[in-house]
Amino acid sequence: MNITPEALFNARRHFLKLGAGALVSSSAISQLLAELPKDLSLTYIPDPNPHNLTLNTLEQASNYVNFYEFSTDKEAPVKLSQKMKTSPWNVGFFGEIKTEQMLEVDDLIAKFGLEERIYRFRCVEGWSMVVPWIGFPLYKLLDYLEPNSKAKYVKFTTRHDPAMFPDQAKGIFASIKHPYVEGLRMDEARHPLTFVAVGMYGKRLLPQNGAPIRLVIPWKYGFKSIKSIDLIECVEKEPLNTWQEQNPKEYGFYANVNPSVDHPRWSQAKERLLGKLTKQATLPFNGYEKEVAGLYAGMDLRKFF
């Protein structure tokens, strides 16, 4: 465990308060050190930012969020998530893969290494931001899992823990059906832009941003970028995602950013970048058209929205 100087100072001060004559067992010391916060800094390959995107601040990106497991209010998750335990955190890998298994998030980091990806992020509600995520491409994980020929889709599920997520504890009165589910076609999942994030702005993800592990798919609306992942399955049939099940007339499986296809209740032609008062034009596939349009060649994007 890495111990920050401040944490070490506080630990030493705690021991001194016990008195010079007090005998502190090694197990007691170990227990105290285990309770100290982990160093949240991460080692990663920086993104050179070739498109010269202007980043939003950490405060903007972490204080205005959608995380329905905590609340439908965008500012409430900041406070409601602070007692969320994100370590250790095991993720289950099941379905049509070579070996079903459980892996801890730190094991994934050790296996695949970390890099930074500066991505545009576009919410279906019409707001956007630019965030420096830290993680690894999903295809690296899929290469490790070795999906078989039956695996046509990848299904993702958020952890279900009503003690940790207040909205899950509401049962039939919850704002959405829990646990949250998302899915991708296998070719979408294997695209180099599809990213598994464990950090942002140089450090581990904050609880309200989907700690400790989430998905980031920059050409799709934000609800596809599932948070606090508990389960990843390679499956044969298209998963029914949460918002599609909730309201199929308003939300589809693909959720590609498309300024030409409006949400039934509002236009998608423009967006408001967090921190700005005026709106800007929304780009097809959120500015990643050149990289991903080929995935949908020949498809009617109004029908398959």
C-alpha positions as CSV (number, residue, x, y, z in Angstrom):
1,M,0.0,0.0,0.0
2,N,1.2,3.5,-0.8
3,I,0.8,5.9,2.1
4,T,0.7,9.6,1.5
5,P,2.9,11.7,3.8
6,E,-0.2,13.3,5.3
7,A,-1.7,9.9,6.1
8,L,1.5,8.7,7.6
9,F,1.7,11.9,9.7
10,N,-1.8,11.3,11.0
11,A,-1.1,7.7,11.8
12,R,2.1,8.6,13.7
13,R,0.1,11.2,15.7
14,H,-2.5,8.6,16.5
15,F,0.1,6.2,17.9
16,L,1.6,9.0,20.1
17,K,-1.8,9.7,21.6
18,L,-1.7,6.1,22.9
19,G,1.0,7.2,25.3
20,A,4.7,6.2,25.5
21,G,4.0,3.2,27.7
22,A,1.3,1.8,25.5
23,L,2.1,-1.4,23.7
24,V,0.7,-1.5,20.2
25,S,0.5,-4.9,18.6
26,S,1.6,-5.4,15.0
27,S,-2.0,-6.5,14.1
28,A,-3.4,-3.2,15.5
29,I,-0.9,-1.3,13.4
30,S,-1.8,-3.3,10.3
31,Q,-5.5,-2.7,10.9
32,L,-5.0,1.0,11.2
33,L,-2.8,1.2,8.1
34,A,-5.4,-0.8,6.2
35,E,-8.0,1.9,7.0
36,L,-5.9,4.7,5.7
37,P,-6.9,6.1,2.3
38,K,-5.1,4.7,-0.8
39,D,-3.0,7.0,-2.8
40,L,-5.4,8.0,-5.5
41,S,-2.7,9.0,-8.1
42,L,-2.3,6.8,-11.1
43,T,0.6,6.0,-13.4
44,Y,-0.4,6.2,-17.1
45,I,0.6,7.2,-20.6
46,P,-0.6,10.8,-21.2
47,D,-2.8,11.7,-24.2
48,P,-1.0,14.1,-26.5
49,N,-4.4,15.7,-27.2
50,P,-3.8,16.0,-31.0
51,H,-7.2,17.7,-31.5
52,N,-6.3,20.4,-28.9
53,L,-9.6,19.9,-27.0
54,T,-10.1,22.2,-24.1
55,L,-10.8,20.3,-20.9
56,N,-13.6,20.9,-18.5
57,T,-12.4,21.3,-14.9
58,L,-12.6,18.4,-12.4
59,E,-15.1,20.4,-10.4
60,Q,-17.4,20.7,-13.5
61,A,-17.1,17.1,-14.4
62,S,-17.6,15.7,-10.9
63,N,-20.3,18.1,-9.5
64,Y,-22.8,17.7,-12.3
65,V,-23.5,14.0,-12.9
66,N,-26.2,11.5,-13.7
67,F,-26.0,8.6,-11.3
68,Y,-29.5,7.4,-10.6
69,E,-28.4,4.7,-8.2
70,F,-27.9,7.7,-5.8
71,S,-30.4,10.3,-7.0
72,T,-32.0,11.8,-10.0
73,D,-30.7,15.2,-8.9
74,K,-27.4,15.9,-10.6
75,E,-25.7,17.5,-7.6
76,A,-26.9,15.0,-4.9
77,P,-24.5,12.1,-5.8
78,V,-21.5,14.2,-4.7
79,K,-22.7,13.9,-1.0
80,L,-24.6,10.7,-1.2
81,S,-21.7,8.7,-2.6
82,Q,-18.9,9.7,-0.2
83,K,-19.3,6.6,2.0
84,M,-19.2,4.3,-1.0
85,K,-16.7,1.5,-0.6
86,T,-14.8,1.1,-3.9
87,S,-11.9,-1.1,-2.8
88,P,-11.6,-4.0,-3.0
89,W,-13.9,-4.3,-5.9
90,N,-14.3,-7.6,-7.8
91,V,-15.8,-7.7,-11.3
92,G,-17.3,-10.9,-12.6
93,F,-16.6,-12.1,-16.2
94,F,-19.0,-14.7,-17.5
95,G,-20.8,-16.0,-20.6
96,E,-19.3,-17.2,-23.8
97,I,-15.7,-16.8,-22.9
98,K,-12.8,-19.3,-22.4
99,T,-12.7,-19.1,-18.6
100,E,-15.3,-17.5,-16.3
101,Q,-13.7,-15.7,-13.5
102,M,-13.6,-12.8,-11.0
103,L,-10.9,-10.2,-11.0
104,E,-10.2,-7.2,-8.7
105,V,-9.9,-3.8,-10.3
106,D,-6.3,-3.4,-9.3
107,D,-5.5,-6.8,-11.0
108,L,-7.0,-5.4,-14.2
109,I,-4.9,-2.3,-14.0
110,A,-1.8,-4.5,-13.5
111,K,-2.7,-6.7,-16.4
112,F,-3.5,-4.0,-19.0
113,G,-1.6,-0.9,-17.9
114,L,-3.1,2.6,-18.1
115,E,-3.4,5.3,-20.6
116,E,-5.1,8.7,-20.8
117,R,-7.9,9.4,-23.3
118,I,-9.2,12.9,-23.7
119,Y,-12.7,12.5,-25.0
120,R,-15.8,14.5,-25.7
121,F,-18.7,13.4,-23.6
122,R,-22.3,14.1,-24.8
123,C,-25.3,13.5,-22.6
124,V,-28.6,12.6,-24.2
125,E,-30.1,15.5,-22.2
126,G,-28.2,18.1,-24.3
127,W,-25.2,19.0,-22.2
128,S,-21.6,18.0,-22.8
129,M,-18.0,18.1,-21.4
130,V,-14.5,17.2,-22.3
131,V,-12.8,14.8,-19.8
132,P,-9.3,13.3,-19.5
133,W,-10.2,9.7,-18.6
134,I,-7.6,7.1,-17.5
135,G,-7.9,3.4,-18.2
136,F,-7.4,0.9,-21.0
137,P,-9.2,-0.1,-24.2
138,L,-11.9,-2.7,-23.8
139,Y,-10.5,-4.8,-26.5
140,K,-7.5,-5.6,-24.3
141,L,-9.8,-7.1,-21.8
142,L,-11.8,-9.0,-24.4
143,D,-8.5,-10.4,-25.9
144,Y,-7.7,-11.7,-22.4
145,L,-11.2,-13.2,-21.9
146,E,-11.2,-14.9,-25.4
147,P,-14.9,-14.8,-26.3
148,N,-16.0,-17.8,-28.4
149,S,-17.9,-17.7,-31.8
150,K,-21.3,-17.5,-30.0
151,A,-20.4,-14.2,-28.4
152,K,-22.1,-11.5,-30.5
153,Y,-22.6,-8.9,-27.8
154,V,-21.1,-7.7,-24.5
155,K,-23.5,-7.0,-21.6
156,F,-22.6,-4.8,-18.6
157,T,-24.3,-4.6,-15.2
158,T,-23.9,-2.1,-12.4
159,R,-23.4,-3.5,-8.9
160,H,-26.6,-4.1,-7.0
161,D,-26.1,-3.1,-3.4
162,P,-29.1,-1.3,-1.8
163,A,-27.0,-0.5,1.3
164,M,-24.6,1.5,-0.9
165,F,-27.0,2.9,-3.5
166,P,-30.1,4.6,-2.0
167,D,-32.3,4.4,-5.1
168,Q,-31.9,0.7,-5.3
169,A,-33.3,0.4,-1.7
170,K,-36.6,2.0,-2.9
171,G,-37.7,-1.2,-4.6
172,I,-40.7,-0.7,-6.9
173,F,-40.5,3.0,-6.1
174,A,-37.0,3.4,-7.5
175,S,-36.5,6.0,-10.3
176,I,-35.3,3.2,-12.7
177,K,-35.2,-0.6,-12.8
178,H,-32.1,-1.9,-11.0
179,P,-29.5,-3.1,-11.5
180,Y,-28.5,-0.9,-14.5
181,V,-27.8,-2.8,-17.6
182,E,-26.0,-1.8,-20.9
183,G,-24.8,-3.6,-23.9
184,L,-22.7,-3.3,-27.1
185,R,-22.3,-5.2,-30.3
186,M,-19.0,-7.1,-30.2
187,D,-17.5,-5.0,-33.0
188,E,-18.4,-1.8,-31.0
189,A,-16.9,-3.3,-27.9
190,R,-13.7,-4.1,-29.7
191,H,-13.4,-0.7,-31.3
192,P,-10.2,1.1,-30.2
193,L,-12.1,4.1,-28.9
194,T,-14.2,2.0,-26.5
195,F,-12.6,2.6,-23.1
196,V,-12.7,1.1,-19.6
197,A,-12.0,4.0,-17.2
198,V,-10.7,3.7,-13.7
199,G,-9.6,7.3,-13.3
200,M,-9.8,10.9,-14.5
201,Y,-7.7,14.0,-14.1
202,G,-4.7,12.0,-13.1
203,K,-6.4,10.1,-10.2
204,R,-8.8,7.3,-9.4
205,L,-12.4,7.9,-10.3
206,L,-14.5,9.7,-7.7
207,P,-17.5,7.8,-6.4
208,Q,-20.0,10.1,-8.1
209,N,-18.2,9.6,-11.4
210,G,-18.7,5.8,-11.4
211,A,-15.9,4.5,-9.3
212,P,-14.0,2.3,-9.3
213,I,-14.6,1.1,-12.9
214,R,-16.9,2.3,-15.7
215,L,-17.2,2.4,-19.5
216,V,-16.6,5.4,-21.7
217,I,-17.9,5.3,-25.3
218,P,-17.3,8.7,-26.8
219,W,-19.5,8.5,-29.9
220,K,-22.6,7.4,-27.9
221,Y,-24.8,9.3,-25.6
222,G,-23.6,9.2,-22.0
223,F,-26.1,6.7,-20.6
224,K,-24.3,4.0,-22.6
225,S,-21.2,4.6,-20.5
226,I,-22.3,2.5,-17.5
227,K,-20.8,3.2,-14.1
228,S,-19.6,1.0,-11.1
229,I,-19.5,-2.1,-13.2
230,D,-20.0,-5.4,-11.3
231,L,-20.5,-7.9,-14.2
232,I,-19.3,-8.2,-17.8
233,E,-20.8,-11.0,-19.9
234,C,-20.2,-12.0,-23.5
235,V,-23.6,-13.1,-24.8
236,E,-25.3,-14.4,-28.0
237,K,-28.3,-12.1,-28.0
238,E,-28.7,-8.4,-27.9
239,P,-29.0,-7.2,-24.2
240,L,-32.0,-5.1,-23.3
241,N,-30.5,-2.0,-21.8
242,T,-32.2,-0.2,-18.9
243,W,-33.3,2.9,-20.7
244,Q,-34.6,0.9,-23.6
245,E,-36.6,-1.2,-21.3
246,Q,-37.8,1.9,-19.4
247,N,-39.0,3.8,-22.5
248,P,-38.4,2.1,-25.8
249,K,-40.0,5.0,-27.8
250,E,-37.3,7.4,-26.5
251,Y,-34.2,5.3,-26.1
252,G,-32.7,2.7,-28.4
253,F,-30.0,0.1,-28.2
254,Y,-27.4,2.0,-30.2
255,A,-27.6,5.6,-28.8
256,N,-25.2,7.0,-31.3
257,V,-24.9,10.8,-31.0
258,N,-26.9,12.1,-34.0
259,P,-27.8,15.7,-34.4
260,S,-30.3,14.7,-37.2
261,V,-32.4,12.5,-35.0
262,D,-34.1,14.3,-32.2
263,H,-35.2,12.9,-28.9
264,P,-39.0,12.8,-28.9
265,R,-39.1,15.6,-26.3
266,W,-36.2,17.8,-27.4
267,S,-33.8,18.6,-30.2
268,Q,-30.3,17.0,-30.4
269,A,-29.0,19.5,-32.9
270,K,-27.2,21.5,-30.3
271,E,-25.6,21.0,-26.8
272,R,-24.4,23.2,-23.9
273,L,-20.8,22.6,-22.9
274,L,-20.5,22.7,-19.1
275,G,-19.3,26.1,-18.1
276,K,-20.6,27.9,-21.2
277,L,-23.9,29.9,-21.4
278,T,-24.4,29.5,-25.2
279,K,-25.0,26.3,-27.1
280,Q,-22.8,24.8,-29.8
281,A,-23.6,22.5,-32.7
282,T,-23.6,18.8,-32.0
283,L,-21.3,16.8,-34.3
284,P,-22.3,13.4,-35.8
285,F,-21.0,10.6,-33.6
286,N,-19.9,13.4,-31.2
287,G,-17.0,14.3,-33.5
288,Y,-15.8,10.7,-34.0
289,E,-17.6,10.1,-37.4
290,K,-14.4,9.3,-39.3
291,E,-13.4,6.6,-36.8
292,V,-16.7,4.8,-36.2
293,A,-19.2,5.5,-39.0
294,G,-18.1,2.4,-40.8
295,L,-19.5,0.3,-38.0
296,Y,-23.0,1.3,-39.1
297,A,-22.6,1.2,-42.9
298,G,-25.9,0.5,-44.6
299,M,-27.9,0.9,-41.4
300,D,-30.9,3.3,-41.1
301,L,-29.8,5.4,-38.1
302,R,-33.2,6.8,-37.6
303,K,-34.6,3.3,-37.1
304,F,-31.6,2.0,-35.2
305,F,-31.3,4.9,-32.8
